[in-house]
Amino acid sequence: MTSLEPMAGVEAGTSYDLRLVSTLLLQTPTPQPSLTGRISLGAPVVRPLTGMQAAEGDGDWGEFLDAQSAHYDFLLLSIVCSFRPSSEGTPFANAGIGVRLEAPGQSDDRQPIAWSISPKRRAVPVAPSGSLTLTANLMLVDAGMEFTPHQGGREELFVVGMGERDSDPEWRFTATPDTPLIGDESLSLIIRTPAGVPTQAHIAVAATVKQRRLGLIPYRAELPSALRTIDLQ
C-alpha cells in the first residue's frame, strides 16, 4: 500500500451551505419550512491519478495504472460534508449523499464507474484524517475505523457506502442513540472512466429530520450549480 496525501484545497476550499426543502408526505400535506445551516459541502476536489504520482511515492500502484492507461483514466474525487446540530432540537435521523457518474454521449459500456469508495462501513463518526491509502490496484482503504462486528453483540452502522463498480455510488448515514449525526465526514471515490472521454459527476443530498410533533420529515437539498454537476475531465 501507499499513502496518498489529499489534494490542495480540500480543507481550505470553498464550503457551500445547503438549503434543505421538505418533501410532501400524506401525513404532512403542508410543506414544512426550509432549513439552512444544517448541512454544508466543501467544493469537490478532483485529482487525476498518474504514473508520475505513483513514482514519487512507493510506486506500488504505478504498474496497475500503466497496464490500464491505454483504455482507462483513474480520478480521485474528494468531498467533505458537514452535519450541524439544530438550535430547535430537531436532530437528523439519517442522511444520504449520492454521486451519479456520466460520460455524456457514450454508450452504456463506456460509462464511468466507482472503482472504489471510502468509507464503506463504519460504526462511529470519524473526522477527516488528512490522508488516503491506496492499494496496488487503486482500492481505497478507509483511514478511519472500519466496522467490525462483535461476537455476541449487535452494533449499528453509522455510515454505509455502496455502489462500488457501479455508476451511482452513495453513502447513507444513520444516527443512533450513541452517535448523533453531527460533524464532518470525508467522502472519497476512485473513478474509472474511458481514457480521454469527458466525464461528469452529479451530486445529490437528502436528509430526514426528527421533529417532536410531526415525527420524521424528509428533506432534499438544493445544490448550487458548482456542486450539482462537476466536470471531472
N, C-alpha and C positions, 0 to 999 in steps of 0.2 A: 504494500500500500504506500501511497504518498500523500502528504498533506498539501492541500491547496488553499492558500490564503484567499480571503474574499476580495472582490473587485473594489477598486477605488470608488467611493460614493455610496456604498451600501449603508454605512452608518450616517454619513454626512449628507446624503441626498435629500431631495425634497420629499416631504411627507404630506399626504392628502387626507383630509378629514372627510369621511364618507357620510352622506345623508341616507338614513335608513327610512324606507317607506313601507308602511304596513300593507299586508296582503289581506284582502277581504275574505272573511270566513262566514259560514252560516250563522254561527253564534255571536258574531260581532259584525252586523251588517253596516255599521257606521265606521268609516275609516278612522283609525287612530292617528294622533298627531305624529308627524315625522320626528325622527330622533337624530341629533347631531352630537358630536363629541364622544361617541361611544366606540367607534372603530376607525382606525386610520391605516392607510397602506403607504409604505415607503415606495418611492419611484422604483419600479423593477429595473434590475441591472442585468444586462446580457453580456456574456463573455464567450467568444469563440474559443474552443479548446484546440490547441495546435500541438504538433510535434515539438516545436521550439519550446513551448512552455514545459513540456514533459522533460526535454533535455536539460532545462535549467534546474529541475528538481531531481528526483530519483530516476526519472525516465522509465518507470515501470508500466506506464500506460501509453508511452510513445509508440511502442511496437504495435499495439492494438490500433491506434489511430492510423498508422502507416498502412496497415492491412485494409482499413476501411475507407481510406481517403479517396479512392477512385469513384466510390459510389455514394458515400455519405459524409456530411458535416456533422459535428457534435458541438452543441452550445450549452453553456451553463446559465440558467435563469434563476435569479435570487430575488425573493420578496420578503420584506419584514412587515408583519401585521401586528397592530397594537389593539388590544381589547381593554376598555376602560370601565371602571365602576360607575354606577349611576347614583346621583345625589338623591333620587327619589326612592331608592331601594328596590329597583326593578332589575334584577340580575339577568345575565344571559343564561339560558338553559342549554343552548347549543349554537353552533355556527358552522358554516361551510364556505370554503374558498375553492373555486374551480378554475381550471385553465383549459381552454379549447384550442388545440393546435391545428393550424391550417396552412396548406400551400395552395393559394388560390389558382384555379385553372388547371391543377394537376389531377391525374386520375386517382382512384381510391388506393391503388397500390404504391403511389408516390406521395403519400401524405406523411407528415412528421409524426413521430410517436414520442411518448415519455419513456426514454430508455431506462431511467432510474429516478426515483423520487426520495426526498427526505423531508420530514420524518416519515416513517412507515407505521410504527405502532409504539405508543408511549403511554404510560400510566400517570405521569406527572408533568406539569409545565416545566420547561427548561428555557432559560434566557438564551438569546443568540450567542453562540460560542466564539465567533470570530474566525473560525476556520472550518474547512470541509476536508473530508478524507475520501480519496478515490482509490478504488482497487484497480488492478491491472486491466480489467475490461470495462472501465469507466462506470462502475457501480458506486453510488453514494453510500457512505457509511455514516449513520446519524451520530453526530458528535455529542448528542445528549444521551439520556438514559433510555435504552430500548426496553420494551415491555417484556418481562419475564414472569410467567405465571408461577405463583407459589403453590407448593403442594398442600392440599387440604384446605385451600382458601380460594376465594374469588376476588380478583382485583379488577376494577372497572377501568376501561381505557379512557384517557383524556383526549388523545388525538389518534386518528387512523388515517393513513394515506392510502389511496387506491388508484388504480388505473395505470399501473406500470405496463409498458408495452402497448398502450392504447393512445388515442389522440385526445382524450378528455380526462386527464388526471384530476383528482380533487383531494382535499383534506377536510375531514369532519372532526370538529371539536365538541366535546360533551362535558359540561360542568358536573361535578359530583359534590357531595357534602364536604369532602376534604380538599377538593381542587376547584375553586371558582374560576370562571373563565375571565381572567384578568391578567394583563401583562403582555409582553412582546413575544412573538413567535417568529422564527426564521424558517422560511419555506424555500426549498431548493429543488431544482429539476434539471436533469440532463436530458437534452432534446436531441434526437437523431432525425435528421432531415436529409432529403436527397441533395447531393453536392451541387452547390451553386444556385439552388432554387429559392426564390423569395418566400419567406416563411413568416407567419404571424401567430401571435398568441392573444386570445381573447379571455379576459378575466371576468369572473362573476363572484359576488359575495352575497351571502344570505345569513340571517341570524334569527333566533327565536328568543323573545324576552318574556320573562315570567312576571306577570302583574298580579297583585293581590286580588283585585276584583274580577278581572276577566280571564285570568289564567295565562295560558301560553299564547302569545301573539307573534306570528311570523312576520319578518321584515325582509325586504330585499334592498340591496344597496344601489344607489345611483352613483355610478363611477364617472369621473371626468374623462374626457377623451384620451388624455395621456395614459390612463390606466385601462380603458376598455379594450383598446387594440394596440398591440406592441409589435412593431416591425423588428423581427429578430435578425434578418439578414436580407 
